[in-house]
Every structure is written in structure tokens, then in C-alpha cells.
Amino acid sequence: MLRRKAFVNTIANFIHALQAVKPIHDKCLRRSFSTLFGKIENMKRDLSISLFDANLYGLLVPLPIIALFATLYIARWGLVTFTFDLLNVFASPSLFVLAFIVGIVLHELIHGVTWMIAGRKSWRTIKMGIMWWALTPYAHSLEPLAINAYRVGVVMPAILLGILPSLFAVVIGSGWWLAFGIVFTLAAGGDMIVLWLVRNVERGKLVEDHPSRCGCYVIE
């Protein structure tokens, strides 16, 4: 009987000891995980700016390109034709507004499709939507991309919707296409800023598209 009582007391003391150690163990475990995740975060270099700054400065960055196309158009077709052709765009504003809405969708779609192809990713890794609080549509890669694939995806809308339509307008003398190209060159201003931010990222590095800002994390 005494032996049984001693055995029970020993077990009870052991359980109490475990209960006393558990909070310390949990605290140490949480601290270890916090340290680990802190080190992981420190391995990422943030190359991004806020959406507000991207939209603000993005209106200024493309201005030299727009000035170049306007100069080429005037040199080929004359200032009077240039002015008349641009004013003529507003003769059917509903058509241009419709083209603008379609172009915005295409802009983000081009980002996503290019990242999918250049990065050799599944379409399921591309997320598209609208940040309603900033009234900003977006395309976002859920998986890291090689820096070159990321750059190609960033610049492609500016080429396909901005530069090429503007060149086409200069060749054929279309104020409508020139206005379209100018608008979507402006729309790619934030993308141009991102290209500048990642200009020094070494080839072969992986980057994560930032989920809420304009830019990315570089995985060191």
C-alpha cells in the first residue's frame, strides 16, 4: 500500500514538473520561431514604393517618351495635322473610353500572361483583381520569379499598349492611335519605376512580387 502511494506521488510530482516546464518550453519555442522568421524576412530586400507614389511619379517618368512620339508625329505630319488629329479623338469619346477600359484589362492580363510564359509558371500562380481602396487594378505572381522573367513581365504592357501603338500612329498618321499609345505609356509609368528599382538586381536572382505595393522583394 505504501509502495503504491509512493508510486502515485512520484507520478503526480512528475506531471507537476512537466506542467511547470511547459510554459518555459512554449516560450522558448515561440522565441525560436520568431527568430527564424525574422531571419527569413531579413533575407528579403524590399524594392518597392507605395501605390500612391507610383501613381504620382508614374505620370512624370513617361513624359520624355511621350514628347518623343509627339515630336515624331509633328515632324512627319505637321503641327496643324497633329492638333486636328488629337482633337478629332474627342469627337467620339465613348469609343475611346471603351478602348481605355479594355486597355486597362489588357494591361494587367499582359503582365500575368508574360510572367506565366517567361517564368514558366502555371496560370493558377497568377492572381488578378482590383485594389478598391486605391482604385488600382493589379496582376500579382503568387510564386517567386527569376529577375529577368519579372522584368519582361513588367515592361511588356508598355511595349504592346504604349510604344507600338504610338509608332503605328506616327507611320499612318492616326491621332486616335497616338492618343491610345500616349495614355497607355502613361499607364505604364509605375512599371517604369519598378524597372528602375530593380536595375541593379543581379541576373539569376529570384524576386517575389510585392502583394500590396509597387515593386518586389529580392530573395538574397
Helices and strands as residue ranges (DSSP letters): H 2-42, E 44-49, H 51-57, H 63-77, H 79-89, H 93-118, G 123-125, E 126-131, E 136-141, E 145-146, H 147-157, I 158-163, H 164-172, H 175-187, H 189-197, E 206-209, E 214-219
